[in-house]
Amino acid sequence: MNYEVYGPYLPVIMLITFIALFIWVLLPGHKKKFEDAAKLPFADEEKNH
């Protein structure tokens, strides 16, 4: 199996993957996890002050 077999389907697979990730990120249950992850780079600064 090579690109000639799967090539035409790659854009569709990529689009479905993008849409699935977009929906997963926007689900309300994940908001707290993403906010905590966004604050991680600043965690050391808060400990030093």
PDB file of N, H, CA, C and O in Angstrom:
ATOM      1  N   MET A   1       0.840  -1.179   0.000  1.00  0.00           N
ATOM      2  CA  MET A   1       0.000   0.000   0.000  1.00  0.00           C
ATOM      3  C   MET A   1       0.888   1.247   0.000  1.00  0.00           C
ATOM      4  O   MET A   1       1.847   1.335   0.766  1.00  0.00           O
ATOM      5  N   ASN A   2       0.570   2.171  -0.834  1.00  0.00           N
ATOM      6  H   ASN A   2      -0.210   2.100  -1.456  1.00  0.00           H
ATOM      7  CA  ASN A   2       1.371   3.376  -0.940  1.00  0.00           C
ATOM      8  C   ASN A   2       0.478   4.606  -1.072  1.00  0.00           C
ATOM      9  O   ASN A   2      -0.735   4.539  -0.877  1.00  0.00           O
ATOM     10  N   TYR A   3       1.096   5.704  -1.398  1.00  0.00           N
ATOM     11  H   TYR A   3       2.082   5.759  -1.556  1.00  0.00           H
ATOM     12  CA  TYR A   3       0.367   6.965  -1.487  1.00  0.00           C
ATOM     13  C   TYR A   3      -0.743   6.924  -2.531  1.00  0.00           C
ATOM     14  O   TYR A   3      -1.779   7.566  -2.357  1.00  0.00           O
ATOM     15  N   GLU A   4      -0.541   6.190  -3.593  1.00  0.00           N
ATOM     16  H   GLU A   4       0.300   5.668  -3.734  1.00  0.00           H
ATOM     17  CA  GLU A   4      -1.554   6.122  -4.650  1.00  0.00           C
ATOM     18  C   GLU A   4      -2.856   5.506  -4.144  1.00  0.00           C
ATOM     19  O   GLU A   4      -3.933   5.823  -4.648  1.00  0.00           O
ATOM     20  N   VAL A   5      -2.757   4.636  -3.157  1.00  0.00           N
ATOM     21  H   VAL A   5      -1.882   4.379  -2.747  1.00  0.00           H
ATOM     22  CA  VAL A   5      -3.953   3.990  -2.604  1.00  0.00           C
ATOM     23  C   VAL A   5      -4.627   4.884  -1.577  1.00  0.00           C
ATOM     24  O   VAL A   5      -5.841   5.085  -1.625  1.00  0.00           O
ATOM     25  N   TYR A   6      -3.832   5.430  -0.634  1.00  0.00           N
ATOM     26  H   TYR A   6      -2.847   5.266  -0.595  1.00  0.00           H
ATOM     27  CA  TYR A   6      -4.395   6.218   0.465  1.00  0.00           C
ATOM     28  C   TYR A   6      -4.376   7.723   0.216  1.00  0.00           C
ATOM     29  O   TYR A   6      -5.028   8.474   0.942  1.00  0.00           O
ATOM     30  N   GLY A   7      -3.658   8.162  -0.773  1.00  0.00           N
ATOM     31  H   GLY A   7      -3.129   7.552  -1.362  1.00  0.00           H
ATOM     32  CA  GLY A   7      -3.503   9.588  -1.035  1.00  0.00           C
ATOM     33  C   GLY A   7      -4.794  10.376  -1.129  1.00  0.00           C
ATOM     34  O   GLY A   7      -4.913  11.429  -0.502  1.00  0.00           O
ATOM     35  N   PRO A   8      -5.765   9.897  -1.894  1.00  0.00           N
ATOM     36  CA  PRO A   8      -7.010  10.677  -2.007  1.00  0.00           C
ATOM     37  C   PRO A   8      -7.793  10.790  -0.699  1.00  0.00           C
ATOM     38  O   PRO A   8      -8.614  11.695  -0.551  1.00  0.00           O
ATOM     39  N   TYR A   9      -7.554   9.901   0.234  1.00  0.00           N
ATOM     40  H   TYR A   9      -6.887   9.166   0.115  1.00  0.00           H
ATOM     41  CA  TYR A   9      -8.301   9.920   1.485  1.00  0.00           C
ATOM     42  C   TYR A   9      -7.621  10.733   2.582  1.00  0.00           C
ATOM     43  O   TYR A   9      -8.250  11.037   3.595  1.00  0.00           O
ATOM     44  N   LEU A  10      -6.374  11.084   2.406  1.00  0.00           N
ATOM     45  H   LEU A  10      -5.863  10.837   1.583  1.00  0.00           H
ATOM     46  CA  LEU A  10      -5.647  11.824   3.440  1.00  0.00           C
ATOM     47  C   LEU A  10      -6.281  13.166   3.796  1.00  0.00           C
ATOM     48  O   LEU A  10      -6.384  13.469   4.984  1.00  0.00           O
ATOM     49  N   PRO A  11      -6.708  13.981   2.846  1.00  0.00           N
ATOM     50  CA  PRO A  11      -7.351  15.248   3.241  1.00  0.00           C
ATOM     51  C   PRO A  11      -8.626  15.035   4.061  1.00  0.00           C
ATOM     52  O   PRO A  11      -8.908  15.797   4.986  1.00  0.00           O
ATOM     53  N   VAL A  12      -9.384  14.011   3.722  1.00  0.00           N
ATOM     54  H   VAL A  12      -9.155  13.393   2.971  1.00  0.00           H
ATOM     55  CA  VAL A  12     -10.608  13.725   4.472  1.00  0.00           C
ATOM     56  C   VAL A  12     -10.258  13.277   5.893  1.00  0.00           C
ATOM     57  O   VAL A  12     -10.894  13.710   6.853  1.00  0.00           O
ATOM     58  N   ILE A  13      -9.264  12.423   6.028  1.00  0.00           N
ATOM     59  H   ILE A  13      -8.747  12.071   5.248  1.00  0.00           H
ATOM     60  CA  ILE A  13      -8.837  11.960   7.351  1.00  0.00           C
ATOM     61  C   ILE A  13      -8.310  13.132   8.176  1.00  0.00           C
ATOM     62  O   ILE A  13      -8.605  13.234   9.367  1.00  0.00           O
ATOM     63  N   MET A  14      -7.538  14.009   7.556  1.00  0.00           N
ATOM     64  H   MET A  14      -7.299  13.926   6.589  1.00  0.00           H
ATOM     65  CA  MET A  14      -7.009  15.170   8.267  1.00  0.00           C
ATOM     66  C   MET A  14      -8.123  16.114   8.702  1.00  0.00           C
ATOM     67  O   MET A  14      -8.072  16.657   9.805  1.00  0.00           O
ATOM     68  N   LEU A  15      -9.119  16.315   7.862  1.00  0.00           N
ATOM     69  H   LEU A  15      -9.160  15.874   6.966  1.00  0.00           H
ATOM     70  CA  LEU A  15     -10.243  17.184   8.201  1.00  0.00           C
ATOM     71  C   LEU A  15     -11.040  16.598   9.366  1.00  0.00           C
ATOM     72  O   LEU A  15     -11.405  17.323  10.292  1.00  0.00           O
ATOM     73  N   ILE A  16     -11.308  15.312   9.328  1.00  0.00           N
ATOM     74  H   ILE A  16     -11.012  14.723   8.577  1.00  0.00           H
ATOM     75  CA  ILE A  16     -12.046  14.662  10.414  1.00  0.00           C
ATOM     76  C   ILE A  16     -11.262  14.756  11.720  1.00  0.00           C
ATOM     77  O   ILE A  16     -11.840  15.011  12.777  1.00  0.00           O
ATOM     78  N   THR A  17      -9.958  14.553  11.648  1.00  0.00           N
ATOM     79  H   THR A  17      -9.489  14.347  10.789  1.00  0.00           H
ATOM     80  CA  THR A  17      -9.119  14.659  12.834  1.00  0.00           C
ATOM     81  C   THR A  17      -9.145  16.073  13.395  1.00  0.00           C
ATOM     82  O   THR A  17      -9.264  16.254  14.607  1.00  0.00           O
ATOM     83  N   PHE A  18      -9.038  17.077  12.530  1.00  0.00           N
ATOM     84  H   PHE A  18      -8.942  16.930  11.546  1.00  0.00           H
ATOM     85  CA  PHE A  18      -9.075  18.469  12.969  1.00  0.00           C
ATOM     86  C   PHE A  18     -10.405  18.795  13.641  1.00  0.00           C
ATOM     87  O   PHE A  18     -10.422  19.426  14.698  1.00  0.00           O
ATOM     88  N   ILE A  19     -11.498  18.380  13.054  1.00  0.00           N
ATOM     89  H   ILE A  19     -11.484  17.867  12.196  1.00  0.00           H
ATOM     90  CA  ILE A  19     -12.818  18.661  13.618  1.00  0.00           C
ATOM     91  C   ILE A  19     -12.981  17.959  14.963  1.00  0.00           C
ATOM     92  O   ILE A  19     -13.522  18.538  15.905  1.00  0.00           O
ATOM     93  N   ALA A  20     -12.512  16.709  15.055  1.00  0.00           N
ATOM     94  H   ALA A  20     -12.073  16.239  14.290  1.00  0.00           H
ATOM     95  CA  ALA A  20     -12.619  15.969  16.314  1.00  0.00           C
ATOM     96  C   ALA A  20     -11.807  16.649  17.412  1.00  0.00           C
ATOM     97  O   ALA A  20     -12.284  16.776  18.539  1.00  0.00           O
ATOM     98  N   LEU A  21     -10.594  17.085  17.100  1.00  0.00           N
ATOM     99  H   LEU A  21     -10.207  16.982  16.184  1.00  0.00           H
ATOM    100  CA  LEU A  21      -9.777  17.782  18.097  1.00  0.00           C
ATOM    101  C   LEU A  21     -10.402  19.114  18.491  1.00  0.00           C
ATOM    102  O   LEU A  21     -10.378  19.493  19.662  1.00  0.00           O
ATOM    103  N   PHE A  22     -10.953  19.815  17.527  1.00  0.00           N
ATOM    104  H   PHE A  22     -10.972  19.507  16.576  1.00  0.00           H
ATOM    105  CA  PHE A  22     -11.596  21.098  17.797  1.00  0.00           C
ATOM    106  C   PHE A  22     -12.769  20.909  18.751  1.00  0.00           C
ATOM    107  O   PHE A  22     -12.927  21.683  19.695  1.00  0.00           O
ATOM    108  N   ILE A  23     -13.587  19.897  18.521  1.00  0.00           N
ATOM    109  H   ILE A  23     -13.459  19.268  17.754  1.00  0.00           H
ATOM    110  CA  ILE A  23     -14.730  19.621  19.399  1.00  0.00           C
ATOM    111  C   ILE A  23     -14.241  19.201  20.779  1.00  0.00           C
ATOM    112  O   ILE A  23     -14.795  19.630  21.791  1.00  0.00           O
ATOM    113  N   TRP A  24     -13.196  18.356  20.829  1.00  0.00           N
ATOM    114  H   TRP A  24     -12.746  18.008  20.007  1.00  0.00           H
ATOM    115  CA  TRP A  24     -12.665  17.879  22.107  1.00  0.00           C
ATOM    116  C   TRP A  24     -12.160  19.041  22.960  1.00  0.00           C
ATOM    117  O   TRP A  24     -12.363  19.060  24.173  1.00  0.00           O
ATOM    118  N   VAL A  25     -11.507  20.000  22.328  1.00  0.00           N
ATOM    119  H   VAL A  25     -11.341  19.985  21.342  1.00  0.00           H
ATOM    120  CA  VAL A  25     -10.975  21.152  23.056  1.00  0.00           C
ATOM    121  C   VAL A  25     -12.107  22.027  23.588  1.00  0.00           C
ATOM    122  O   VAL A  25     -11.984  22.599  24.670  1.00  0.00           O
ATOM    123  N   LEU A  26     -13.182  22.136  22.859  1.00  0.00           N
ATOM    124  H   LEU A  26     -13.282  21.671  21.980  1.00  0.00           H
ATOM    125  CA  LEU A  26     -14.265  23.024  23.265  1.00  0.00           C
ATOM    126  C   LEU A  26     -15.256  22.399  24.246  1.00  0.00           C
ATOM    127  O   LEU A  26     -16.163  23.089  24.713  1.00  0.00           O
ATOM    128  N   LEU A  27     -15.109  21.116  24.570  1.00  0.00           N
ATOM    129  H   LEU A  27     -14.373  20.556  24.190  1.00  0.00           H
ATOM    130  CA  LEU A  27     -16.026  20.507  25.531  1.00  0.00           C
ATOM    131  C   LEU A  27     -15.850  21.174  26.894  1.00  0.00           C
ATOM    132  O   LEU A  27     -14.722  21.407  27.329  1.00  0.00           O
ATOM    133  N   PRO A  28     -16.950  21.479  27.566  1.00  0.00           N
ATOM    134  CA  PRO A  28     -16.863  22.198  28.838  1.00  0.00           C
ATOM    135  C   PRO A  28     -16.091  21.453  29.921  1.00  0.00           C
ATOM    136  O   PRO A  28     -15.483  22.098  30.775  1.00  0.00           O
ATOM    137  N   GLY A  29     -16.091  20.148  29.921  1.00  0.00           N
ATOM    138  H   GLY A  29     -16.585  19.624  29.228  1.00  0.00           H
ATOM    139  CA  GLY A  29     -15.422  19.376  30.962  1.00  0.00           C
ATOM    140  C   GLY A  29     -13.913  19.503  30.950  1.00  0.00           C
ATOM    141  O   GLY A  29     -13.266  19.201  31.953  1.00  0.00           O
ATOM    142  N   HIS A  30     -13.336  19.941  29.843  1.00  0.00           N
ATOM    143  H   HIS A  30     -13.862  20.186  29.029  1.00  0.00           H
ATOM    144  CA  HIS A  30     -11.890  20.039  29.715  1.00  0.00           C
ATOM    145  C   HIS A  30     -11.348  21.425  30.051  1.00  0.00           C
ATOM    146  O   HIS A  30     -10.134  21.631  30.050  1.00  0.00           O
ATOM    147  N   LYS A  31     -12.223  22.362  30.334  1.00  0.00           N
ATOM    148  H   LYS A  31     -13.209  22.195  30.336  1.00  0.00           H
ATOM    149  CA  LYS A  31     -11.799  23.746  30.533  1.00  0.00           C
ATOM    150  C   LYS A  31     -10.823  23.888  31.707  1.00  0.00           C
ATOM    151  O   LYS A  31      -9.802  24.562  31.573  1.00  0.00           O
ATOM    152  N   LYS A  32     -11.116  23.273  32.838  1.00  0.00           N
ATOM    153  H   LYS A  32     -11.946  22.726  32.947  1.00  0.00           H
ATOM    154  CA  LYS A  32     -10.248  23.393  34.012  1.00  0.00           C
ATOM    155  C   LYS A  32      -8.867  22.801  33.735  1.00  0.00           C
ATOM    156  O   LYS A  32      -7.857  23.377  34.138  1.00  0.00           O
ATOM    157  N   LYS A  33      -8.815  21.667  33.058  1.00  0.00           N
ATOM    158  H   LYS A  33      -9.635  21.199  32.730  1.00  0.00           H
ATOM    159  CA  LYS A  33      -7.524  21.045  32.741  1.00  0.00           C
ATOM    160  C   LYS A  33      -6.679  21.965  31.863  1.00  0.00           C
ATOM    161  O   LYS A  33      -5.477  22.110  32.089  1.00  0.00           O
ATOM    162  N   PHE A  34      -7.300  22.581  30.869  1.00  0.00           N
ATOM    163  H   PHE A  34      -8.276  22.463  30.685  1.00  0.00           H
ATOM    164  CA  PHE A  34      -6.564  23.471  29.973  1.00  0.00           C
ATOM    165  C   PHE A  34      -6.130  24.745  30.677  1.00  0.00           C
ATOM    166  O   PHE A  34      -5.047  25.259  30.399  1.00  0.00           O
ATOM    167  N   GLU A  35      -6.950  25.265  31.584  1.00  0.00           N
ATOM    168  H   GLU A  35      -7.829  24.847  31.810  1.00  0.00           H
ATOM    169  CA  GLU A  35      -6.559  26.450  32.336  1.00  0.00           C
ATOM    170  C   GLU A  35      -5.379  26.138  33.252  1.00  0.00           C
ATOM    171  O   GLU A  35      -4.461  26.949  33.376  1.00  0.00           O
ATOM    172  N   ASP A  36      -5.395  24.978  33.891  1.00  0.00           N
ATOM    173  H   ASP A  36      -6.141  24.319  33.791  1.00  0.00           H
ATOM    174  CA  ASP A  36      -4.273  24.579  34.746  1.00  0.00           C
ATOM    175  C   ASP A  36      -3.002  24.400  33.925  1.00  0.00           C
ATOM    176  O   ASP A  36      -1.923  24.806  34.357  1.00  0.00           O
ATOM    177  N   ALA A  37      -3.119  23.803  32.760  1.00  0.00           N
ATOM    178  H   ALA A  37      -3.995  23.473  32.409  1.00  0.00           H
ATOM    179  CA  ALA A  37      -1.955  23.600  31.896  1.00  0.00           C
ATOM    180  C   ALA A  37      -1.413  24.943  31.398  1.00  0.00           C
ATOM    181  O   ALA A  37      -0.203  25.097  31.229  1.00  0.00           O
ATOM    182  N   ALA A  38      -2.289  25.900  31.166  1.00  0.00           N
ATOM    183  H   ALA A  38      -3.271  25.775  31.303  1.00  0.00           H
ATOM    184  CA  ALA A  38      -1.850  27.210  30.688  1.00  0.00           C
ATOM    185  C   ALA A  38      -1.076  27.969  31.761  1.00  0.00           C
ATOM    186  O   ALA A  38      -0.246  28.820  31.439  1.00  0.00           O
ATOM    187  N   LYS A  39      -1.335  27.675  33.017  1.00  0.00           N
ATOM    188  H   LYS A  39      -2.010  26.984  33.279  1.00  0.00           H
ATOM    189  CA  LYS A  39      -0.664  28.368  34.115  1.00  0.00           C
ATOM    190  C   LYS A  39       0.654  27.704  34.509  1.00  0.00           C
ATOM    191  O   LYS A  39       1.412  28.282  35.287  1.00  0.00           O
ATOM    192  N   LEU A  40       0.948  26.522  34.001  1.00  0.00           N
ATOM    193  H   LEU A  40       0.332  26.052  33.368  1.00  0.00           H
ATOM    194  CA  LEU A  40       2.172  25.806  34.387  1.00  0.00           C
ATOM    195  C   LEU A  40       3.461  26.585  34.151  1.00  0.00           C
ATOM    196  O   LEU A  40       4.339  26.539  35.013  1.00  0.00           O
ATOM    197  N   PRO A  41       3.628  27.293  33.046  1.00  0.00           N
ATOM    198  CA  PRO A  41       4.890  28.024  32.862  1.00  0.00           C
ATOM    199  C   PRO A  41       5.139  29.084  33.931  1.00  0.00           C
ATOM    200  O   PRO A  41       6.286  29.468  34.159  1.00  0.00           O
ATOM    201  N   PHE A  42       4.108  29.552  34.574  1.00  0.00           N
ATOM    202  H   PHE A  42       3.176  29.240  34.388  1.00  0.00           H
ATOM    203  CA  PHE A  42       4.243  30.602  35.571  1.00  0.00           C
ATOM    204  C   PHE A  42       4.261  30.061  36.995  1.00  0.00           C
ATOM    205  O   PHE A  42       4.323  30.848  37.940  1.00  0.00           O
ATOM    206  N   ALA A  43       4.209  28.760  37.178  1.00  0.00           N
ATOM    207  H   ALA A  43       4.159  28.120  36.411  1.00  0.00           H
ATOM    208  CA  ALA A  43       4.153  28.165  38.510  1.00  0.00           C
ATOM    209  C   ALA A  43       5.418  28.465  39.302  1.00  0.00           C
ATOM    210  O   ALA A  43       5.336  28.730  40.502  1.00  0.00           O
ATOM    211  N   ASP A  44       6.583  28.431  38.667  1.00  0.00           N
ATOM    212  H   ASP A  44       6.650  28.216  37.693  1.00  0.00           H
ATOM    213  CA  ASP A  44       7.831  28.709  39.381  1.00  0.00           C
ATOM    214  C   ASP A  44       7.915  30.162  39.825  1.00  0.00           C
ATOM    215  O   ASP A  44       8.457  30.451  40.892  1.00  0.00           O
ATOM    216  N   GLU A  45       7.394  31.069  39.033  1.00  0.00           N
ATOM    217  H   GLU A  45       6.953  30.835  38.166  1.00  0.00           H
ATOM    218  CA  GLU A  45       7.447  32.487  39.376  1.00  0.00           C
ATOM    219  C   GLU A  45       6.630  32.762  40.645  1.00  0.00           C
ATOM    220  O   GLU A  45       7.027  33.579  41.476  1.00  0.00           O
ATOM    221  N   GLU A  46       5.499  32.085  40.791  1.00  0.00           N
ATOM    222  H   GLU A  46       5.176  31.421  40.116  1.00  0.00           H
ATOM    223  CA  GLU A  46       4.670  32.306  41.966  1.00  0.00           C
ATOM    224  C   GLU A  46       5.347  31.757  43.220  1.00  0.00           C
ATOM    225  O   GLU A  46       5.181  32.323  44.300  1.00  0.00           O
ATOM    226  N   LYS A  47       6.097  30.682  43.100  1.00  0.00           N
ATOM    227  H   LYS A  47       6.232  30.223  42.222  1.00  0.00           H
ATOM    228  CA  LYS A  47       6.780  30.092  44.254  1.00  0.00           C
ATOM    229  C   LYS A  47       7.935  30.965  44.714  1.00  0.00           C
ATOM    230  O   LYS A  47       8.232  31.010  45.908  1.00  0.00           O
ATOM    231  N   ASN A  48       8.601  31.670  43.781  1.00  0.00           N
ATOM    232  H   ASN A  48       8.359  31.634  42.811  1.00  0.00           H
ATOM    233  CA  ASN A  48       9.763  32.490  44.116  1.00  0.00           C
ATOM    234  C   ASN A  48       9.394  33.798  44.800  1.00  0.00           C
ATOM    235  O   ASN A  48      10.245  34.399  45.455  1.00  0.00           O
ATOM    236  N   HIS A  49       8.166  34.255  44.671  1.00  0.00           N
ATOM    237  H   HIS A  49       7.474  33.767  44.139  1.00  0.00           H
ATOM    238  CA  HIS A  49       7.790  35.547  45.242  1.00  0.00           C
ATOM    239  C   HIS A  49       7.201  35.392  46.592  1.00  0.00           C
ATOM    240  O   HIS A  49       6.828  36.383  47.220  1.00  0.00           O
TER     241      HIS A  49
END
